[in-house]
Amino acid sequence: SSHFVPDKVEDIRKNIVSQQLLNGTLIANKLFNEQRKSEKERRKNERKQESKAAKTLSAILLAFIITWTPYNGE
């Protein structure tokens, strides 16, 4: 019977440790998923910026061509 208490304490300790490990794993997974999501979002934003830059450049080039075409005929 005197052996009973340390065994119980050991079981409780093991439960606490395994619970802490589980919590640590869950937190790590959450952080990893958030990081992956932010990377995806960053790439999406970069693509948006590149697309916007390309459109702007195209518009400037088109405006240049249109305005200089009349002088080109002379």
Secondary structure as UniProt FT lines:
FT   TURN            2..3
FT   HELIX           4..72
//
